[in-house]
Amino acid sequence: MKRAIIALIFSMCMVFAQAQDSDNKVEYTHSLQGVSWVKISSSATVTVKTHNSSEILIRSKKPEKRPDKARGLKAIYAAGDDNTGIAFYVQKEGSDLIVKNLKNGNRGKVEIFLPKGQNVSVMSTGLGHINISGFSSEIEANSGSVGRLSIKDVTGPITATSSTGDIEVIFSSVNQSSPISITTSTADVDVTMPANTRADLKMTSSMGDIYTNFDIDLPKTDKDGLKRLAGGQKAVGKINNGGVQISLRSSTGDIYLRKK
């Protein structure tokens, strides 16, 4: 009986916490008709996911209450005008939908939902990280100076870039139509692909090491079950008789290529 009461209290607390969290969020939707690319920029950490709707859904922390002194005045942001009411700028320009998070101080989570097949470009303009998952379309991602990149359950093609943040990419399958490029300056690149992926690989780490458990005919040195391919040099080879071009590069970090 005592356990049942504790479980009931815990459940009620969880419901209350979720309700409070929901009260602190605001949402905005926009049509994607005629949109080829959605181009997102945000200084806060942004998570881009898929949903079944044909619109874009932006879910963000509710903007802070404006001071009384600002009554009757309009906030001005360097990146554009707030035309959404939630401190975002959203505007269709040709076949692109431009989405900008305007507030540098927005430390809360920003979630953006798009159709699975929507081409998407995401850029960090501050200290935030980028999380992308679930897409079967083309992805471009740049985490800026310090942010990390996490891209999961995708098919590509992908162009991913960071300066000092690690990049992790997990492919559900690998689209063979266009090259894939994943590059970081000082961090690690960690890529997981299905074992039957066909690819022409070019992997370069100027000061780091390259590891894989794919069947590539190169010198063998193990680390946690992954074969060491090269240190401080370029490794070029084919897997499963070759296929799409995949480039993995890091100047000072290590490169990990894993079988799924």
N, C-alpha and C positions, 0 to 999 in steps of 0.2 A: 504493500500500500504506500509506504514511504517513497519507494522508487517511482511509483506511478505519479505521485504528487510532484516529485522533483522533475520528472520528465515533462509534466504538464506545464510547470512554471518555466522550464527551459524553452519549451515550444512557444509559449506566450511571449517570452522575451525576444525570441528570434523574429516572430511576427511583428512585434513593436519596432524592432531595429530596422527591419526591412521597410516598414511603413515610413519611418523617419527618413531612411535613405531615399525612398521614392519621393518624399516631399521636398528633398533638397536637389532634385534633378529637374531639368527642363529639356524639352524635346522640340525638334524642328524637322519638317519634311519638305522635300522639293522634288519635282518631277525630273526624271532622267530621259525624257523623250528627246531624241536627236543628239544624245550625249555619247561621244565615243570614249572620252577620258574624263575621269574625276580626279582633279589635282588638288591635294590637300596639303596645307602647311599649318604647323602648330608648334608653339614653344613648349606646351605641356605634353606630357606623355599621352600618346594617342593609340587606341586599339581599334583596328578596322576589321570588322567581321562581316559575314554574309547573313542574309535573311531572304525570305520568300517574296518580299514586296518588290515592285518595279521602281520604287522611289528610293532616294537617299534619306536615311534617318540619322540625325545628329542628337546624341544624348550627352548632356554636359551638366556640370555643377551649376546650380542656380547662381546667377551673378549676385555679388554682394549688394546690400541695400545702399542706394545712393545717399550721400549726405544731404541734409536739409538745404545747405547752401547751394546745391546743384539743381534745386527745383526750378523748372522752366528752362534749363540749359541742356545742351546736347553733348554727350561724351565724344571725344575725337580720338581716333586710334591711328597710329602710324601706318598700319597695314591696310586700312580701308574703313568704310562706313559700316556700322552695325545695321544691316538691313534685315536681320532675322529676329531681333529682340532678345537674343541670348548671347550677345557679344561674339557673333560670327558674321563674316561676310560671305555671301553665297551669290554667285552670278554666273550665268551662262555666257561664254565668250566663244562664238563659233560652235564647234563641236565639243568644246571643253566646258566642264563645270568647275569653276574655281571656288574652293572652300578654304577660308582662312579663319583660324582661331585668333581673335584680335587681342585678347588680354594676356599680357605677359605674366601677370600674377595668378592666373588660373591654375592652381596646383592640383585641382581635383582631376579625376579621371575623365577623359574625353573618349566616348565610344561613337563610332560611325559605322552604320550598317548599309551594305550595298548588295545588289544581286550578285550571285556567284560568278557570272560571266562578265562582269563589268571591269574594263581596264582601269587600273588605279595607280596613281602616283602619290607618294607620301614623302614630305620633307619636314625634318625637325629644324625649327628656326631658333631653338634655345637649348635647354639642358635636358629636354625630355627624351624618352625612348619611344620606339615604334614597334608595335605588335600587329601582325597581319595574319589572318588565318582563313582557310576555307575556299580560296578562289581557284577557278579554272581558267583564268584570263591572264593578260600580261600585267606584270607588276614592276614598278620602278620605286625604289626606296632609298632615301639618303638621310642618315641619322645625324648629320651635321658634325659638330666638333667633338662631342663627348657621349652621345647617346648610343644605346645598344639597339640592335636589330634582331627581332625574332619573327620568322616567317614560316608558318607551319601549314601542313595539309594543303599544299598548292601543287600546280602542274607547271607553272611558268608559261612563257619565257619570263625571266627575272633579270633585272639589273639592280644590284644592291651595292651601296657604298657607305662606308663609315670612316671616320678619322681615328678615333681612339676606342670606340666601342666594339665589343665582340659582335659577330654576325652568326646567327644560327638559322639554317634553312632545312626544313624537312619536307621532302617532296612526297606526295601521294602517288604520283606518276610524273614522268618527265616529257613535256611537249617537245616534239622533234622539229617544230617548224622554224624556230629562230634561236640564235645563240643565247647562252646564259653567261652572265658576268657577275662575279661576286668579289668585291675588292675592299680591303681595309688597310690603313697605314700602319698602325702599331698594335692591333689587336689580333685575336684568333678568328679563323673562319672554320665553322663546323657544319658540314653538309651531310645529310642522310638521304639516300635514294634507294628505290627498289633494286634488288639484286640483278634483275634482268634489264636494267637501263642500258641502252646503246648510246655511247658517247665517245667523242674525241676530246681528250682531256689536255689542258695546259694548266699546270699548277706551279706557282712561283712564290717562293719565300726567301727574301734576300738574306735575312739573319735568323730565320726560324727553321723548323723541321716540318716535313710533310709525312702524314701517316694515313694508311688506308687498309681495309680488309677486302677490297676488290682484288680480283685476279689480274694484276699487272706485272709484267715480267721485268722487275727491277730489283736491286739489292735488298736483302731482307734483314731487318732489325726490328724486333717486336717491342711494342709498348702498349700494355693493357689490351693485348690481342689485335692490335692494329700494326700493319707492316710499315716500317719506316722507309720512305721512298727516297728522300733526299734532304740534305741540310745545306742551306745557303745556296741553292741553285734552282734550276728549272727542271720540272719533271713533265714529260710529254708522253702520252700513250693512249691506247684505245681500250675500251671495255666492251665486251660482247660484240666484237668485230667493228666497233665504231658507230658513230651516229651524230647527234647534235653536238655542236661545239660548246664546251663548258670551260670557262676560265675562272680559276680560283687564285687570288693573289693577296699576299700580305707582305709588307716590307719587313717588319720585325717580329710578327707573331707566327704561330704555328697554324698549319692547315690540317684538318681532319676530314676525311671522306669515308663515310660509313655505308655499309649495306643495311637495308631495311628488311 
